[in-house]
Amino acid sequence: MKKWTLPSVLLLLSLLLLFSDQGQKLKANAEADSEELVDPPKIEDKIGAVPHGLSTDSDVVKREAESISKNRSLRSNAEKFEFQAEVSRLMDIIINSLYSNKDIFLRELISNASDALDKIRFLSLTDKDVLGEGDNAKLEIQIKLDKEKKILSIRDRGIGMTKEDLIKNLGTIAKSGTSAFVEKMQTSGDLNLIGQFGVGFYSVYLVADYVEVISKHNEDKQYVWESKADGAFAISEDTWNEPLGRGTEIRLHLKDEAGEYLEESKLKELVKRYSEFINFPIYIWASKEVDVEVPADEDDSNDEDESSESSSSDEETEDVNKSEDEEKKPKTKKVKETTYEWELLNDVKAIWLRNPKEVTDEEYTKFYHSLAKDLSDEKPLAWSHFIAEGDVEFKAVLFVPPKAPQDLYESYYNSNKSNLKLYVRRVFISDEFDELLPKYLNFLQGLVDSDTLPLNVSREMLQQHSSLKTIKKKLIRKALDMIRRIAEEDPDESSDKEKKEEVSSDNDEKRGQYAKFWNEFGKSIKLGIIEDATNRNRLAKLLRFESTKSDGKLVSLDQYISRMKAGQKDIFYITGTNKEQLEKSPFLERLKKKNFEVIYFTDPVDEYLMQYLMDYEDKKFQNVSKEGLKLGKGAKDKELKESFKDLTRWWKNTLASENVDDVKISNRLDNTPCVVVTSKFGWSANMERIMQSQTLSDASKQAYMRGKRVLEINPRHPIIKELRERVVKNPEDESVKHTAELMYQTALFESGFLLDDPKDFASRVYDSVKSSLDISPDAAVEEEDDTQEVEAESDTKEDASTSKAEAEAVNDENNDAKDEL
């Protein structure tokens, strides 16, 4: 027993000390509580009777006013916490660096609210009781303004947060990627993040200097989280605000410079831009002016009586037997009254989340008008709605607009704006991210919604991300398939007449749709062939053009090939300013006679196009105004070359100063004596003209790109035959040389080239006219008679002196009149 005595005494003493300390702490806490609860706030009894749980009675208004009066300092009875170091650093970056992106705060808060609503909806699938009854069961987001107190409130009926959730979610950074964002900001200073999702809730400090988060979870009491972004936050049980039932309300006490966010129009604009397709309805407490009839004031009625006294005497003859009810009817007037009501901001549904088979054409059209902000009644020419699965999953909707914007090609290479919007989980991220579609498809309207894109990386890193490349590849393929379907469904595109007649009754609405598309966006397809080597063959199938056999209609390369003559190996085309000019071109004479079809290219971009489109379906392209045209060899070709050998050699020497590479017998002429063609890989006459008209063109640097010029002569033409005879008789005859030079200059002009010396050409033409009129080459122009000029000068001087004398006489008469007065 003795050996246990000392330990027992020590144990007893320690227990007594422990109980005495706890008693003192309990007493202190009780005293503190008694001081705090001298005037305890009362919670509204009939909260269920309040519509939407947002209207307040006088007690609630008083409690809220007391709460707001304390809003610039943390409540003394709240439990204080320090922010995690990374959060403090993040808020410092936000407050000091991200002012240019401050609009994102509303998107972030609505996105968080949507996530909270998603969570409670998911729980309700297995337990319907978690939603509660009445207003609590309404899954919605509400935005409310208080301009006087500069408070913006965003409320949701989502899952809410417990006290532990408030500490964990708003005071620390877990594994959300925000920590990496902070590190990158401090090391590189690159603020150009896609979507700025790493900022999250803390973006509120872009516009607010004090924030309250009121939250109620089904398994906990209602708490208030508050902070001034000064490194600390406080949490306390909420006994003064209106009970939420369930969910979260965020109150932003806006900075003075953030006053624009107290305007309804600004908030509506931001919701429409960033959160239009959130799954849950978003409401704003909006003001509205209405006309209301109110009793007229006595002063107003007296004024009316006085004003009517003057006319009453004239109206005494009127019927005075009015009914007593009419006489006693109270006078009223209409006044403007401001009322408030909840206005829905996101009435357009995210149709890309639905099965494409379940969406009607009317719904697609309505969605297009909303997405493109198109106020017309025209339907889009086509649309493609698809869900991509595999390594990268995303949903997309693409539209072909009915008309091209006026400035579509004006700043084609300088503009980074894309009409394709990028969404992540239905939240808008960017419409300036042009890496999803190539520039030549920037006329398409649409959106891409991906749940898997990494957002806490820089724009440059995302451009190199493998998933983005996969998305781009699939989008291009779907876009080209969509455009191809316009052609396939257009009856006018069918080459089979019977099929046309069969389809016309069913698809009359789609008739001519591809021609309409081509007239609006055909240049984009051509630019795609130039820029996109991978899809060049697919794009070539979409090409349309007129030809010598198209009768004014557009034809495709496939249709051209189906009509090619037996033995024809090349696809013939010609470039020029317009179709009317090309139809008269001498280059087509022999081709038309032999029934070959030739494509007309009249758009300036066609010259660039044909430098990249070298072949199609194993058929080479041949410009009929260049060397290399093969129409089959004639039996007498060798004999003709030999018989005109002296003429071609003499003509080449005569044109030595004109940089003519050669003079040859032509196989493309019929009625024209000669033309000038260029080398196969040099510029054509049309291309030379285009390059010379460029604003910053340099003629000295363009010389090496000009094709070598070859004069081709028609051996069957009488002028050429006569010229050959005269050359044989006298090769040194100056008149023959003059004629040969004039013919070359005329051929240049007719072939589409610009003359280097138009004055010399005109002089030669006039000399030929003189010769045809038997006027002597030495005949001089009659000089003007100098005496006529002298007489004219004297007449002018006389007229001037006469008018001067008349003016002086008028002045004298005016002076005399003044003296008399």
PyMOL commands that set and color helices and strands:
alter all, ss='L'
color gray80, all
select helices_A, chain A and resi 2-36+47-49+51-53+58-69+85-97+99-101+104-124+128-131+134-137+163-171+178-188+200-206+256-262+264-274+298-315+324-328+351-353+356-358+361-372+439-441+459-463+466-488+491-493+497-504+508-510+513-531+536-540+557-562+579-583+586-593+604-612+637-643+645-654+656-658+685-692+699-705+718-729+734-750+758-772+786-820
alter helices_A, ss='H'
color red, helices_A
select strands_A, chain A and resi 79-82+141-146+151-156+208-216+222-227+232-237+247-254+282-295+332-344+382-388+394-400+420-424+427-430+445-450+546-547+570-575+598-601+615-616+619-623+660-665+674-678+709-713
alter strands_A, ss='S'
color yellow, strands_A
deselect
rebuild
show_as cartoon
